[in-house]
Amino acid sequence: MADKIIKPLPFSIYYWSVFSLAAAGLLNMVYSAISHYRVHTDILYVSLCAISDAVNCDTVSQSTYSIFLGVPVPVWGILGYGFFLILLSFAGMRNADNRRIWLLLFIIALFFSTYSLVLAYILKFQIKVYCIVCIAGYGINFMLLYLVWIIRRRFPEKGVFNPLKKDILFLWRPWKKKSAVLLGYLSLFSIILLFSPNYWQFSLPELPAGLASGITEEGDPWIGAEDPEMTIIEYSDYMCFQCRKMHVYLRRIIAENPDKMRLIHRHFPMDKKFNPLLEKSFHPASGKLSIAAAYAALEGKFWKMNDLLYDIPRDIKKLDIRKLSQQSGVSFKGLITAPDNKRVYYKIKLDVLKGIELGVTGTPAYEIDGRLYQGRIPLELINKVNFL
């Protein structure tokens, strides 16, 4: 019996399958871009895939790897999928003859898939967190590559360079709407890259001149009102992104309400050398940074040091003590010997034990009127300050 001849499916089925996947990839990147923006600007935001310490899209958004060449990675994804879809629309034209543009699309899909492998490596071995949205994007890229490869097999052309030349000529000769659309998109692409706002680089606000600060009877540094109507005790880790974001927010509130609010700092490094709750260190460098801050408090320069430490990159490998001394005004010799200073060591240990006794399990955490708030402070409590 003769072998049964298998007919390829109609071109439209292949075409719309690729279109649907690329559109899904674009929507995935749009969600990622919105989530990235809100993670950095909205103190109450938690994404849908922030499930645990091991599976958490927000941790990925907070990573320095989420920015590439000064632009968020999801924005690059939006631009890439947009370009892919524009080329795909040309491939669906009648004069494309089911063959034009597909080699270009294959090259782009191959680049997407290769970049996905690079990002997957970063997730696994650098950030060490899994991101559901990211993994979904990788799957879309690999499926795109496979489907475009199938189409080139179903509607074949010999060689590589000759089809590629035909694709380019199809786009640019004669001058048609296709060329204008591509040039317009590339112009938009350039504008976005040049003028993308650096919303992830938030900074501490200027505090009012003469704003009071000091040390409590328990030895905790404070800033804000001398006779406060609301006191917030923060348990913080200098390597914790959410701690920094919340601290910037609280400093803004203090700047606006210098006679109503007081902020008290307590150390809670997620470093097992200081924190008995931990089986492993989540932020190994955080203990060293707490040592620098605790010593600075002995010289009466805690808040200057505190601000500098929050700005240190979370992937720091080595702390530049001399530079930190010059910027903060804290003595270099004191910072060098601080790890052996028993007052510094016991201060950090005491703060951690107070936090554990209160019920703190992670950072940031806040104590207000004897109540514990983990992760963030309810907005209604902050708003209450403006009406006291």
Secondary structure, DSSP 8 states (H G I E B T S, - for coil): ----------HHHHHHHHHHHHHHHHHHHHHHHHHHHHHHH-TT---TTB-SSSBBHHHHHHSGGGEETTEEHHHHHHHHHHHHHHHHHHHTSGGGTTTTTHHHHHHHHHHHHHHHHHHHHHIIIII--B-HHHHHHHHHHHHHHHHHHHHHHHS--S-SHHHHHHHHHHHHSS--HHHHHHHHHHHHHHHHHHH---TT--------TT--EEE-TTS-EEEE-SS-SEEEEEEE-TT-HHHHHHHHHHHHHHHH-TTTEEEEEEE----TTT-TT-SS-SSTTHHHHHHHHHHHHHTT-HHHHHHHHHTS-TT-SS--HHHHHHHH---HHHHHHGGG-HHHHHHHHHHHHHHHHHT--SSSEEEETTEEEESS--HHHHHHHTT-
